[in-house]
Amino acid sequence: MNRRAFLSKPAPLAKPLTAVLAQPAPPSPSDLPGDDETISRYANNRLPTAARSLAGLNPYTGAWGYPQAAHLLRRCLFGPTRAEITTAASQTLTQVVNGLLTAPAAPVAPLNVSATDTSVPQGQTWTTQPFDQNFEGVRRSSLRAWWMGQLLDQSPTLVEKMTLFWHNHFVIELGDINDARYGYHYCTLLRQHALGNIRQLTEDITVAPAMLRYLNGNQSTATAPNENYGRELLELFTVGKGPLIGPGNYTTYTEADVQAAAKVLTGWRDNATTIAGYYTASRHNTTTKQFSAAFQNATISNLGDQEYKSLINLIFAQQATAEFLCRKLYRWFVYYVIDATTEAQVIQPLAQLLITNNYNVAPVLRVLLSSEHFFDAVNMGCVIKSPLDFTVGTCRQLQMVFPAASNLVAQYGMWDYLNSVTNVQQQYLGDPPNVAGWAAYWQTPQYYEMWINAVTLPRRNQLTDLFISTNGYTRNSANIKIKPVELVLTLPPATASDPNLLIAELAKLLLPIPLTANQLTYLNDILLPGLPDFEWTVEWQEYLAAPNNTAKKTAVETKLRALLRAMMGLAEYHLS
């Protein structure tokens, strides 16, 4: 099969990404994108219906080496390093998946790095201090920065990727809840259950102070049940919204079910002192709640502060809940197209596995990530990187060095900077655009293609150009940038000194799809414009013989910067 076929839409990509921007015809003024463009005019306008893959969930038994290990880690980590990939390639698939499903120790809490927050000294956590609106802004920035730091410093496990998955699933917006302590409690909850039991996570998130505040559960009373959380619990968090088959009937639930769920959830409020949800009996609706045929006409009687658990149990007794969750996991880790064959051979068996395992997510992830389907060639290199994958992956794969913990202000400052650059790429950690999460994971038919548009593509190119420049980015007297000579020094000596082996090794790390002969020739011309191959070998060996000679180092560094800049400009660099 031709794994590169989809790259031909709308323009061939044998050259840098500028080729993608070549327009087939001048647009009319009404077609021109604005600064807020979210959907490129080149994005999908329909989904394919033919089966992409006939492979199912049988264990993968094919070749195992660098390409397969890189594919697995690209989907499970934010930018796997060469060392992580080579280590994984030296192990078995089972060993690697075992490691991915092993949760590391919980990280230390975010720290105060601002002179504005006088509640605690710099270097100590603010997460247990009383709320103060005067400090909220810097605490929220600290929380976002700390979260970015977890992505950069991740261990080779699924915890960070799954924590973000649950953030995109059980959405809250830090800007809306206006209490960073609630946000930290929420992050801790997601990370704690990242690889655990989905039903338990759903129970806990239902009465978490951040969610109670975000979806107005704290305002829900016996006489005025608020439907916000009950609606999103059904539509976005569990059974999902099916086809409309009657007035207020969405197949998997009805408007009457939303109203019944809202009554069940009355009585809960958030306590800003204890940073917890709490129950007030006088605010709870004590009537018997009647659910529709979608829930087997079940009823829930008054059970006080335990009643919400009965609702969760009722919801998780539905096959639709397992199916909905498995489709979301599939789109997170594999691809957005779920055709009839994939639904039958992948989604339905995974849903049954999830039910059989009492909604523990790890067994489902193990089967999916070890399957023939996951390693089918059609599912490799087909995902457009999210802004977080793109930005964090660039930093990690190109071994950028960030300030150490001994300089917390500089360290948090750089993490905060990365949040600002992913924000302009239309993904802001801690603040999805709405309760449905980032549209790239649900908006049909565009899905991941929404990450690339006339606003975000230049932002991505500007970022990589900045990082590969000689100056890099400086903040708080600290500097981050790609150091190409240091990167190449980590490669085997024979690889580093041969221009074609060097290009191939870097391409293998940075690009998920093998390059064509024309692309490789193009990159060789970038590294050695008009020069024979041996010129690189000579210059590299001269540098190794005199590494402190500025002229010799500059000679190889300039060539490597040009090479890496060109590689990061390829369309393939935006794929995972």
TORNUFI-407541 format. One line per 4 residues: for each residue x, z, y of C-alpha. Coordinates in pm, 1 decimal. Layout:
TORNUFI-407541
X Z Y  ...
end
This chain:
TORNUFI-407541
0.0 0.0 0.0  102.2 -50.2 361.8  123.6 296.6 514.3  195.6 141.3 852.0
-121.5 -67.8 870.9  -312.7 164.6 1101.4  -22.8 160.4 1347.0  -104.0 -202.5 1429.8
-408.0 -93.5 1631.3  -407.5 -204.1 1909.0  -47.5 -328.3 1937.8  252.0 -355.5 1702.8
482.6 -55.4 1728.7  819.7 -197.5 1635.1  952.7 -81.8 1971.6  913.2 242.8 2168.6
575.6 379.9 2257.8  562.3 167.6 2571.1  436.5 -107.6 2342.3  123.2 94.6 2276.8
43.8 93.0 2645.4  48.3 -288.1 2668.4  -307.8 -382.5 2749.3  -459.6 -691.4 2588.1
-651.2 -770.4 2907.6  -664.7 -623.7 3257.6  -940.8 -361.4 3268.1  -1218.2 -368.7 3520.2
-1211.3 -88.5 3781.0  -1483.3 97.2 3593.5  -1263.4 101.5 3282.1  -967.1 265.1 3449.9
-905.6 622.2 3328.6  -909.1 916.7 3561.4  -693.0 1227.2 3551.4  -948.4 1393.1 3325.6
-958.3 1124.3 3057.0  -1005.6 1270.9 2710.4  -1089.2 959.5 2505.6  -868.3 652.1 2512.2
-1047.7 317.3 2519.2  -837.8 229.2 2214.1  -977.7 515.5 2006.0  -1212.6 473.3 1709.7
-1566.2 358.1 1776.5  -1666.8 397.0 1413.5  -1534.4 555.1 1095.2  -1440.0 359.5 781.3
-1670.4 391.0 485.1  -1445.4 253.0 209.2  -1263.4 509.0 -1.9  -921.4 585.7 144.0
-795.9 756.8 -169.4  -916.3 773.7 -525.3  -695.7 1075.5 -598.9  -859.9 1409.2 -660.2
-746.4 1768.1 -698.9  -540.0 1728.1 -1015.8  -200.0 1892.5 -970.8  56.8 1659.8 -817.2
323.6 1566.7 -1073.6  497.5 1281.1 -896.3  837.9 1269.8 -731.9  944.6 1583.8 -550.9
1217.7 1565.3 -292.5  1279.1 1554.8 81.7  986.7 1319.3 171.5  728.8 1526.2 -17.7
866.9 1859.8 104.8  869.5 1729.6 462.1  506.6 1615.2 432.7  395.0 1953.4 301.5
580.5 2151.8 567.3  476.1 1923.2 852.5  115.1 2006.2 775.2  172.7 2376.9 711.7
422.7 2467.7 984.7  473.6 2377.0 1348.3  769.2 2139.1 1323.9  968.8 2223.7 1009.5
1343.1 2228.0 1062.9  1587.3 2026.6 853.7  1704.8 2347.7 688.4  1348.1 2443.9 594.6
1280.4 2099.1 450.1  1601.6 2080.2 248.2  1542.4 2430.9 114.2  1190.2 2337.3 8.7
1313.9 2015.1 -152.3  1556.5 2218.3 -364.1  1269.7 2430.1 -499.8  965.1 2336.5 -703.7
632.4 2258.2 -541.9  488.4 2576.0 -692.1  768.5 2786.6 -544.6  719.5 2633.0 -200.5
342.9 2685.6 -204.3  394.1 3044.2 -322.0  612.0 3101.3 -17.9  363.8 2935.9 216.1
90.8 3167.1 88.1  301.0 3482.4 135.3  213.5 3661.1 456.7  503.4 3806.1 658.8
497.3 4148.4 821.2  278.0 4178.5 1128.5  469.4 4104.7 1451.0  529.6 4361.1 1720.5
270.7 4367.9 1998.0  314.7 4166.5 2319.4  521.0 4336.2 2587.2  498.0 4383.0 2960.0
746.3 4157.2 3139.2  594.6 4174.9 3486.1  661.3 4412.2 3772.6  294.0 4367.5 3865.8
171.3 4572.0 3569.0  275.4 4924.5 3657.7  80.6 5085.5 3372.0  384.4 5068.2 3143.3
753.9 4995.0 3196.6  876.2 4644.2 3131.2  963.1 4603.8 2765.4  675.5 4821.1 2642.8
335.2 4705.0 2522.4  31.1 4710.8 2747.0  -215.9 4660.5 2461.0  -321.3 5026.5 2440.7
-342.3 5088.6 2814.5  -673.1 5114.4 3005.4  -818.7 4795.2 3144.4  -722.2 4718.7 3502.9
-834.6 4396.4 3670.7  -524.3 4407.3 3890.5  -308.9 4365.2 3578.9  -533.0 4131.8 3379.1
-365.0 3809.3 3487.3  -12.1 3909.7 3388.4  -132.7 4070.8 3065.9  -314.0 3753.8 2969.5
-0.1 3551.7 3041.9  200.3 3796.0 2830.6  -44.4 3755.8 2542.0  -33.9 3376.8 2554.6
344.0 3377.3 2579.9  375.1 3619.4 2288.1  147.1 3399.3 2078.6  360.6 3094.9 2161.3
663.9 3296.4 2055.6  505.3 3354.7 1714.4  472.9 2977.5 1668.6  833.2 2912.9 1769.3
975.7 3189.4 1551.7  744.8 3138.5 1254.3  867.5 3198.4 903.6  797.4 2927.3 642.2
445.5 3053.2 570.0  96.5 2929.6 649.6  4.0 3234.3 856.1  58.9 3084.3 1200.6
-108.9 2752.7 1117.0  -404.1 2938.3 966.8  -423.8 3183.8 1256.4  -465.2 2885.7 1487.1
-717.5 2735.6 1244.2  -931.5 3049.1 1267.1  -888.2 3055.7 1645.6  -1028.6 2702.1 1655.5
-1306.4 2810.6 1418.0  -1412.7 3152.9 1550.6  -1352.8 3052.4 1910.1  -1319.6 3289.0 2200.8
-1175.0 3204.5 2542.1  -935.5 3455.4 2693.2  -1037.7 3350.7 3041.7  -1402.0 3426.2 2964.6
-1366.8 3766.4 2799.1  -1141.4 3888.1 3081.7  -962.7 4157.9 2885.0  -627.7 4071.0 2729.7
-647.5 4383.5 2512.7  -960.5 4238.8 2351.5  -771.4 3912.7 2310.8  -484.6 4085.4 2134.6
-726.3 4268.1 1903.7  -883.8 3930.5 1823.6  -544.2 3767.8 1753.8  -448.9 4055.7 1526.8
-773.9 4016.6 1334.5  -719.4 3643.4 1281.5  -361.6 3692.2 1168.7  -456.2 3980.7 937.7
-714.1 3765.4 756.9  -538.9 3429.8 797.8  -484.9 3387.9 422.7  -746.4 3637.0 310.5
-1119.7 3664.5 261.5  -1334.9 3446.3 487.5  -1647.9 3656.8 441.0  -1461.4 3970.9 545.9
-1316.1 3791.4 846.2  -1666.8 3677.5 942.0  -1798.0 4032.4 917.1  -1513.4 4169.3 1127.0
-1528.6 3896.7 1391.4  -1905.7 3945.0 1426.8  -1861.0 4295.5 1568.3  -1519.0 4242.3 1730.1
-1526.8 4330.1 2101.0  -1391.5 3990.3 2204.7  -1668.3 3802.6 2023.2  -1938.2 4048.2 2133.0
-1839.1 3980.1 2491.0  -1772.9 3605.0 2456.0  -2109.3 3515.9 2299.8  -2310.2 3789.0 2471.7
-2380.8 3997.0 2163.1  -2317.1 4303.6 2377.9  -2625.9 4214.3 2580.9  -2859.1 4175.6 2283.3
-3134.4 4435.3 2263.2  -3436.8 4508.8 2046.5  -3677.1 4360.1 2296.5  -3447.7 4075.9 2414.7
-3234.4 3947.2 2126.2  -2961.3 3714.8 2250.2  -2941.2 3403.2 2033.6  -2592.7 3285.2 2132.0
-2392.2 3437.4 1849.0  -2665.3 3391.5 1588.5  -2680.0 3022.1 1671.4  -2303.5 2965.6 1663.0
-2269.2 3177.3 1350.3  -2492.3 2927.5 1170.2  -2406.3 2601.4 1345.3  -2030.5 2634.0 1398.3
-1899.6 2919.3 1184.9  -2074.7 2897.7 846.7  -2346.6 2664.6 711.7  -2301.7 2396.9 978.0
-2567.2 2179.1 1133.8  -2719.6 1923.7 898.6  -2950.6 1630.5 974.8  -3265.0 1703.4 1175.8
-3544.8 1676.3 919.0  -3826.8 1830.4 1120.5  -3893.2 2008.7 1449.1  -3621.6 2272.6 1479.8
-3510.2 2213.0 1118.6  -3143.3 2117.8 1077.9  -3151.1 2109.3 697.2  -2910.8 2400.5 655.5
-3095.1 2628.2 900.0  -3388.0 2629.9 1139.8  -3458.2 2759.0 1488.1  -3654.3 3039.3 1322.5
-3336.7 3137.5 1134.3  -3146.0 3154.2 1463.3  -3411.8 3386.4 1601.6  -3409.2 3603.4 1289.2
-3030.2 3625.4 1294.0  -3037.5 3724.5 1659.6  -3269.7 4014.5 1577.5  -3041.2 4128.8 1295.3
-2746.4 4135.8 1535.9  -2909.5 4347.5 1806.8  -2769.8 4687.7 1894.3  -2398.1 4603.7 1910.6
-2187.4 4657.7 2220.8  -1817.3 4661.5 2308.2  -1624.4 4972.7 2404.3  -1345.2 4904.9 2652.1
-1187.5 5245.5 2584.1  -1157.8 5221.0 2206.5  -1131.3 4837.4 2209.1  -1393.4 4814.4 1937.2
-1752.8 4717.2 1874.8  -2004.5 4996.7 1833.2  -2368.1 5027.4 1732.3  -2652.6 5182.4 1931.2
-2963.4 5240.2 1720.4  -3199.7 5243.0 2016.0  -3100.1 4884.4 2103.1  -3155.1 4751.6 1750.2
-3458.2 4549.9 1644.3  -3602.5 4732.9 1343.0  -3856.3 4473.8 1233.3  -3827.4 4283.8 906.8
-3649.7 3952.4 968.8  -3792.8 3646.9 794.1  -3568.0 3352.8 711.8  -3668.9 2998.6 619.0
-3657.4 2803.7 294.2  -3301.0 2705.1 384.3  -3222.7 3069.6 298.1  -3467.3 3093.5 7.8
-3727.6 3257.1 238.8  -3522.6 3576.3 229.9  -3607.6 3880.2 439.5  -3379.4 4145.7 585.0
-3527.6 4485.6 654.7  -3392.6 4743.1 895.0  -3051.0 4859.6 773.9  -2913.6 4991.4 1100.3
-2543.7 4934.5 1157.4  -2506.4 4773.8 812.6  -2772.8 4510.5 867.9  -2533.7 4245.6 1000.1
-2347.2 4260.4 668.1  -2666.2 4165.2 485.0  -2695.3 3865.0 714.1  -2337.2 3761.7 638.9
-2398.4 3801.7 266.6  -2711.5 3587.0 288.9  -2523.3 3315.0 472.3  -2231.4 3320.7 228.7
-2471.4 3288.4 -63.9  -2538.9 2932.2 54.1  -2350.5 2637.8 -96.7  -2354.5 2474.3 247.0
-2125.6 2747.5 383.1  -1850.9 2673.0 131.8  -1887.6 2299.8 187.3  -1871.0 2332.4 565.5
-1560.2 2551.0 552.9  -1383.3 2320.8 308.9  -1449.6 2017.3 526.2  -1293.0 2198.0 820.3
-989.3 2295.5 612.9  -956.7 1936.4 492.3  -958.9 1799.1 846.1  -702.5 2059.0 950.8
-455.6 1984.8 671.6  -523.7 1633.9 539.5  -722.8 1383.3 748.7  -1042.9 1355.6 945.5
-1216.6 1085.4 739.5  -1425.5 1235.1 459.7  -1574.1 939.1 277.6  -1811.3 961.6 -17.2
-1525.8 958.2 -268.5  -1337.3 1237.9 -93.2  -1658.0 1439.3 -60.6  -1721.1 1411.7 -434.2
-1366.5 1448.1 -564.2  -1217.5 1690.7 -312.3  -1469.5 1872.1 -92.5  -1726.5 1961.4 -357.1
-1470.5 2094.3 -610.3  -1297.8 2292.3 -334.7  -1630.2 2440.8 -225.2  -1702.6 2551.3 -578.7
-1353.5 2697.8 -605.1  -1409.0 2888.9 -281.6  -1733.9 3033.9 -415.4  -1576.8 3119.5 -752.4
-1300.0 3305.9 -571.0  -1547.8 3505.8 -361.7  -1443.2 3321.0 -44.0  -1075.4 3407.3 -66.7
-910.1 3113.8 105.7  -565.2 3123.9 -58.5  -674.3 2976.1 -396.0  -839.5 2685.3 -213.6
-528.2 2619.1 -5.4  -310.1 2638.3 -316.4  -513.6 2374.2 -500.3  -547.5 2144.3 -199.0
-180.5 2157.3 -98.8  -64.8 2105.5 -458.4  -299.5 1816.7 -534.6  -255.3 1448.5 -603.2
-487.2 1386.8 -311.2  -270.4 1572.0 -61.8  40.3 1380.0 -169.5  -131.7 1041.6 -186.9
70.1 803.8 31.4  -235.5 725.5 242.2  -248.6 1090.1 353.1  115.5 1108.1 462.0
202.8 1043.9 824.8  -159.3 976.8 925.6  -232.0 1280.8 1145.5  -171.8 1263.0 1520.1
10.5 1577.8 1624.5  -178.9 1824.1 1837.6  -8.7 1923.7 2164.0  103.9 2246.1 1998.4
243.2 2060.2 1698.4  412.9 1810.9 1929.3  564.8 2062.8 2169.5  659.4 2343.4 1931.3
772.8 2088.7 1673.8  1008.8 1926.2 1923.0  1163.4 2261.9 2006.9  1203.9 2367.4 1644.2
1313.4 2041.5 1484.3  1568.8 1965.4 1754.2  1699.6 2322.0 1738.7  1643.9 2416.0 2100.5
1773.8 2764.3 2176.9  1546.7 3001.8 2366.6  1641.8 3322.2 2549.8  1701.0 3621.3 2323.7
1488.9 3935.6 2313.4  1761.0 4110.1 2511.3  1631.0 3915.7 2813.1  1254.8 3958.8 2777.0
1165.3 3823.2 3119.5  1346.0 3496.3 3047.5  1216.5 3483.1 2689.7  851.9 3533.0 2783.5
899.4 3302.2 3081.9  1003.2 3013.5 2856.0  717.2 3080.6 2617.2  481.6 3081.7 2915.8
627.2 2748.0 3028.0  549.3 2590.4 2691.1  189.4 2705.2 2727.9  173.6 2528.7 3061.9
297.5 2200.6 2914.1  57.9 2209.0 2617.4  -220.6 2285.3 2863.9  -161.1 1959.7 3052.9
-162.4 1787.0 2713.6  -518.1 1926.1 2673.2  -458.2 2215.5 2433.5  -430.7 2563.6 2581.5
-351.4 2845.3 2340.4  -618.0 3114.1 2371.1  -863.2 2892.0 2558.1  -1023.1 2608.5 2359.7
-1252.5 2404.2 2586.0  -1572.5 2555.8 2446.7  -1720.4 2745.3 2153.3  -1693.5 2437.3 1928.0
-1313.7 2438.6 1957.3  -1083.5 2146.5 2032.3  -1280.1 1824.5 2003.3  -1004.6 1651.5 1803.9
-1124.1 1845.8 1498.7  -1495.8 1769.7 1527.1  -1569.3 1485.0 1767.5  -1665.6 1181.5 1562.4
-1551.7 907.1 1539.7  -1236.3 970.8 1746.2  -1111.8 1302.0 1601.7  -727.4 1327.4 1632.8
-715.5 1012.9 1844.0  -847.0 1224.2 2129.6  -503.4 1382.9 2158.5  -363.8 1054.0 2290.8
-501.8 913.0 2614.6  -385.2 792.0 2953.9  -339.1 1150.9 3071.1  -170.9 1312.8 2771.9
64.2 1036.2 2657.0  268.7 1033.4 2979.1  278.9 1413.2 2967.1  426.0 1403.0 2618.3
687.8 1146.7 2720.0  776.5 1342.2 3033.1  832.7 1654.0 2824.6  1064.9 1491.9 2571.5
1249.4 1311.4 2850.6  1302.1 1645.3 3024.4  1421.8 1819.4 2709.4  1671.7 1543.6 2623.1
1805.2 1522.6 2978.1  2135.8 1680.9 3071.3  1960.3 1936.5 3290.8  1672.9 2041.0 3065.1
1438.8 2305.1 3204.0  1551.6 2618.5 3389.3  1349.2 2931.4 3461.3  1455.1 3288.9 3534.5
1819.1 3172.3 3521.6  1774.3 3062.0 3159.3  1787.7 2703.3 3039.4  1638.9 2519.3 2743.7
1724.5 2166.3 2635.7  1811.9 1957.7 2334.6  2183.0 1969.4 2260.1  2238.8 1652.4 2058.0
2602.8 1710.2 1968.6  2529.5 2057.0 1831.5  2236.5 1909.3 1636.5  2450.4 1638.8 1476.0
2721.9 1890.1 1390.9  2474.3 2054.5 1150.5  2454.7 1733.7 944.6  2691.2 1650.6 657.2
3020.2 1513.1 802.5  2986.2 1177.2 629.2  2635.1 1137.0 769.4  2731.6 1236.1 1121.4
3019.4 986.3 1137.5  2823.6 685.1 1008.2  2579.7 542.7 1267.5  2332.8 404.7 1014.7
2332.7 718.1 799.0  2296.4 926.4 1115.2  1994.9 728.0 1234.2  1837.9 742.4 888.8
1885.8 1120.0 865.4  1735.1 1186.5 1207.4  1446.8 949.9 1134.5  1381.1 1130.7 807.1
1354.5 1458.1 997.2  1157.1 1344.0 1299.9  934.4 1064.6 1169.5  684.8 1088.7 882.3
676.0 714.5 810.9  983.9 511.4 707.2  1097.3 278.3 983.2  1111.7 -97.2 945.0
1439.9 -286.6 937.1  1369.2 -412.6 1289.6  1316.9 -58.8 1417.0  1638.1 61.8 1258.0
1825.9 -226.9 1415.5  1667.9 -143.6 1748.4  1781.3 219.2 1722.5  2132.0 111.2 1623.7
2142.2 -102.8 1938.4  2036.5 199.9 2142.6  2315.0 411.6 1995.3  2574.1 135.5 2013.4
2462.5 -118.6 2273.9  2655.5 -434.9 2196.5  2916.3 -243.1 1995.7  3013.4 -264.4 1628.0
2922.9 21.8 1393.8  3279.6 142.6 1358.3  3285.0 227.9 1727.8  3061.2 527.7 1660.9
3280.7 647.0 1376.5  3590.1 624.7 1594.1  3431.1 806.4 1888.9  3282.9 1078.9 1669.9
3611.0 1141.9 1492.2  3792.6 1153.2 1826.4  3545.5 1412.3 1948.7  3590.0 1621.5 1632.6
3966.6 1610.6 1682.2  3931.9 1735.4 2041.4  3594.1 1909.4 2080.7  3697.3 2067.7 2411.5
3781.4 1733.0 2567.0  3499.7 1673.8 2815.7  3535.3 1297.1 2823.7  3522.4 1261.9 2446.3
3224.0 1492.9 2415.8  3040.7 1311.2 2696.0  3101.3 977.6 2523.8  2918.2 1080.7 2206.0
2665.1 1300.6 2381.0  2546.1 1018.4 2607.6  2492.0 790.5 2308.8  2306.6 1059.6 2114.2
2081.3 1138.9 2408.1  1983.5 774.2 2433.8  1916.9 758.9 2059.5  1701.1 1071.5 2048.7
1511.4 968.4 2358.9  1427.6 636.1 2194.4  1324.1 804.6 1869.8  1095.6 1045.7 2052.4
944.2 745.1 2227.3  834.8 583.4 1903.3  468.5 601.0 1808.7  571.0 750.2 1475.0
705.4 1057.6 1653.9  348.2 1151.7 1742.9  244.9 1154.8 1377.1  259.5 1420.6 1110.7
end
